[in-house]
């Protein structure tokens, strides 16, 4: 039987997917972003998006994001993590130890990439080892060798006469005990008297500031934490008003007016975390991707703040700074 040409064309056309069917069948990678103190519009999340674009993953063109921001409230993280799992995301990015722990408790199957964790992932039960996580969690650390010691050493060498230091810590954070122990040991070695002031959320900061003032410290520090980083404007305002020189774990404190910062460049970590997500989206398993040390360490000195506080920063300190804000 001879099939008319018009009928044949129609039959063939029916076998081909329509443009709308093709568009619907195209895979879209859904990336969940779970954060404690880093907002979806922060430079950190933008650095992550930049990293993804460098690997060919562009939002709106094959990649979609689901953001969940806890606004500094650790107890909100489990519910937000469960929402991401229910949304069937392909991978979850976390920015803090608390977020990583909440995500891990919510799922053993969805890959989790830590942009930064201040607690040893093995001790936290997130991984079997750094070289071979053996779980659905991988990513980057927020701490490096001797960072706690180095921060206090810089503080002591800058102002050797100031022996008493108030340390603000988020006691609700899973990494608090480990960081407190490391900072305490460093202070003891350096001959500094350390007093911890605890908070459990943004609502506790004003009371913590009053408690810190009663201690009459010579200097002020914060223990690395996503919630405290998110509240840096309030913290820097307090130390400026109280005329307290300090050193902080994140450079954003120095940018906001804190005296000094020594620690991991978090933007670099977020940018590098995109490489983990790229590999996972291409089929790699988190269990086989080693957890890596920080991408970059920054030392920033704010000379404008030093002048305002009447602090003379020794040349030996300035020469070691990666950046001096004048």
HELIX and SHEET records of a PDB file:
HELIX    1   1 UNK A    5  UNK A   15  1                                  11    
HELIX    2   2 UNK A   19  UNK A   25  1                                   7    
HELIX    3   3 UNK A   43  UNK A   54  1                                  12    
HELIX    4   4 UNK A   74  UNK A   76  5                                   3    
HELIX    5   5 UNK A   77  UNK A   86  1                                  10    
HELIX    6   6 UNK A   97  UNK A  106  1                                  10    
HELIX    7   7 UNK A  147  UNK A  158  1                                  12    
HELIX    8   8 UNK A  176  UNK A  190  1                                  15    
HELIX    9   9 UNK A  202  UNK A  204  5                                   3    
HELIX   10  10 UNK A  205  UNK A  215  1                                  11    
HELIX   11  11 UNK A  226  UNK A  230  1                                   5    
HELIX   12  12 UNK A  232  UNK A  241  1                                  10    
HELIX   13  13 UNK A  251  UNK A  256  1                                   6    
HELIX   14  14 UNK A  266  UNK A  281  1                                  16    
HELIX   15  15 UNK A  286  UNK A  288  5                                   3    
HELIX   16  16 UNK A  303  UNK A  309  1                                   7    
HELIX   17  17 UNK A  315  UNK A  318  1                                   4    
SHEET    1   A 6 UNK A  58  UNK A  59  0                                        
SHEET    2   A 6 UNK A  62  UNK A  69  1                                        
SHEET    3   A 6 UNK A  29  UNK A  35  1                                        
SHEET    4   A 6 UNK A  91  UNK A  94  1                                        
SHEET    5   A 6 UNK A 111  UNK A 114  1                                        
SHEET    6   A 6 UNK A 137  UNK A 139  1                                        
SHEET    1   B 7 UNK A 193  UNK A 199  0                                        
SHEET    2   B 7 UNK A 164  UNK A 170  1                                        
SHEET    3   B 7 UNK A 219  UNK A 222  1                                        
SHEET    4   B 7 UNK A 245  UNK A 248  1                                        
SHEET    5   B 7 UNK A 260  UNK A 264  1                                        
SHEET    6   B 7 UNK A 297  UNK A 302 -1                                        
SHEET    7   B 7 UNK A 323  UNK A 325  1                                        
END                                                                             
